[in-house]
Amino acid sequence: MLNDGHRPHRTDSERFEEWLRLAGLDRLRLAALLAGRTLPGGPDQKADQVGLITTALVWLLHECEGAPPPMVLDVVVEYTGVVHEQAQHTARRATELADLTTALLVGRETVREAEPLVGSSPDLSIPSEALDLTSREYEILRLIGDALTNRQIASSLGISEKTVKNHITSLFAKLGVSDRTKALVVGLRDGLLAVQTG
């Protein structure tokens, strides 16, 4: 038997139970998938298949130990293939969604189409006035990044909510943006904010 990487040696039954957990299934659901399979071939082959399925169902429903029967492994392989295909599709959609979100935030049709339409790389730099951000504006930008409301920012800094609004208006003008999301995009893109992990 194979040793699964850094984990201590596990039995076939333990590996199978782990597979069920990761697949989000239990033995009963897997038995239902197995029972619902279409049997290929003629009457002789079907009789053999029924015997194999019966053995597999008994193994599943009676929580037998040892290596899973071949029919169980067939269903495991098929199910894993479907899950893998769905995950790849979801990953592609997530990438497309992120690209379109970025495109919406910077006002372009799509990020991939924007550069060829312009002919050269668009100027995405901060307006020169951004270099004149006050320390208070930097601080407010950071607090916006922490998802604080104007009231929470005011409380945190010990200033009035009206003063926070004035700082945000000035900050948006200097960054050339009209809302918090765009301010954060510019702040992250141009190094005014650091991504914090953990």
N, C-alpha and C positions, 0 to 999 in steps of 0.2 A: 504494500500500500504506500501511497505517496504521502509525504509530510507536507502540509499546507504552509509553506513559507516559514514565518516566525512563530506560528502557533504550535502548541504541543501536538503530538500525533493524535489524530482523530479517527474514529471508526467510520465506515461507510454510512452507518445509520446516523451518526452525528453530522456528517457532511450533508446527508439528505435533509435532515431537520433544518440545518442552516440554510440550505437552498430554499426550502419551503418558506422560511422566515423572510429571506431576501425577496422572494417572488411574491410575498404577500398572500400566500395560499396556506391551506391546511390539507391534511390527508383526504378529507371528505371532498373538498373542492377539486383536488387533483383527481380523485376517483371519478367525479362527475365528468371531468374533461376526458378521461380515459374511456369511460362508458359511452360517451357521445361520439367517439371516433367512427368514421366510415371504414368499413372493412373492405380491402381490395381483393380482387381475384374471384375465382369460382367457388362452388359449394365446398370442395375439399379444403381449399385454402381458408375459407371462412371458418370452417370447423376448427382448424388449427389455431386461427386467430382468436376465436372465442375461448379456446382453452388457455391461450396465453393471457388474454384479458382477464379471465377468471382468476388465474394465478396472481396477476398483478393486483386485482381488486382485493383479493384475500390478504395479500401482503400489506396493502395500504390500510385497509379497514381494521385489521387486527394488530396494527402497529408492530409488525414483525421486525426482527433485527436482521442485520446482515446487509449485503449489497442489494439494491433495488433490482427487481426483475427487469428483463429487457424491454417489455412494453412500458413500464414506468419510465425507464430511461428515454424511450422514444418520445413520450409526452413531455418529459423534462427538456429534451433538446428542442422540440418544436416550440414549446412555450418560451424558452429562453431566446430563441430566434425572433419570435414575435415581439417580445419585450425589448430586445436589442434594436430591432428595426424602429419601433415606436420611439425609443430614446434618441436614435439618430434623427428622426423626423422632428422631435421636440427640440433638439439642439439646433437644428437648422432654422426652425421657426424662431427660437430665442435669439439667434444671431441676426436674422432678418429684422426682428422686432427692435433689437438694440440699435441696428443701423438706421432704421426708420425713425426711431426716437431721437437719435443724435441729429439726423437730418432735419427733423421738425424743430429741434431746439436751435439749430443754426440757420433755419430758414431756407433749406435747399430741398430739391425734389427727392434725391437720395444722396447719401454720402458718396457712393461709387460713381454716380452720374454727375455730381457737382463739378468736380475738377475738369473733366473733358469739356463740359459746357463753357467753362470760363476760359479755357485755353491754357492757363497756367494756374499754379496753386493760388487759391484765394488768400487774401490778407486776413488772417484770423488773429492778428496780434492785438494786444490791448492798446486802446488809444493812449497817446502820450500822457494825457491827464491822469491816467491810472497810476502812473509813477508818483503822483502827488497825493495818493490816498493817505489820510491821516491815520495815526495809530488807532484812533477810535473807530474809523471806518474798517480797518483791517479786523479789529476785534468784533465788530458787528457782523462782518462777513463770516467770520469763524463761527459765531453764535447762530447765524442763519444756517450754516452748514450742520450745526447740531440740532436743527429742526425746532428752534425756539421761536415762539410767537413774539410780536413786538412787546407785549406786556411782560413776557418772561425775560426778554433782553433788558428791558428797562429795569426790572427788579434786580437782575443779575449785576447790572452796571451801576445801580443807584441813581438813575436819571429818569426823567419823565418819559412817558410813552410818546409824547409829541416830539421830544428831542430825538428819540430813536427814529421816528418817521422822517425827521429832517435829515439825519445822517444817512438813512437808507436812500432817500431821494438823491442826495449828493453822490452816494456810492454808485447807484444805478447810472447816473449821468456820466460819471467818470469811466465806468466799465462799458458804457454804450448798450445797456440792456434795459428791459422794461419790467422784469419780474425776478423773483427770488431764484427760480430754477435756472434761468439764463445766467444770473449772477454767479451761481454755484458752478455752472458749466465753465464759464470764463475763468473763475477763480481756480478751479482744478486744472483746466487746460494750460493756463499760463503760470502755474506755480505759486499763485497767491495763497492757495490752500493746500494742505497736505492731506492725503488719504490716510486715515488712522485705522489700523487693524487691531483686532483683539478687543 
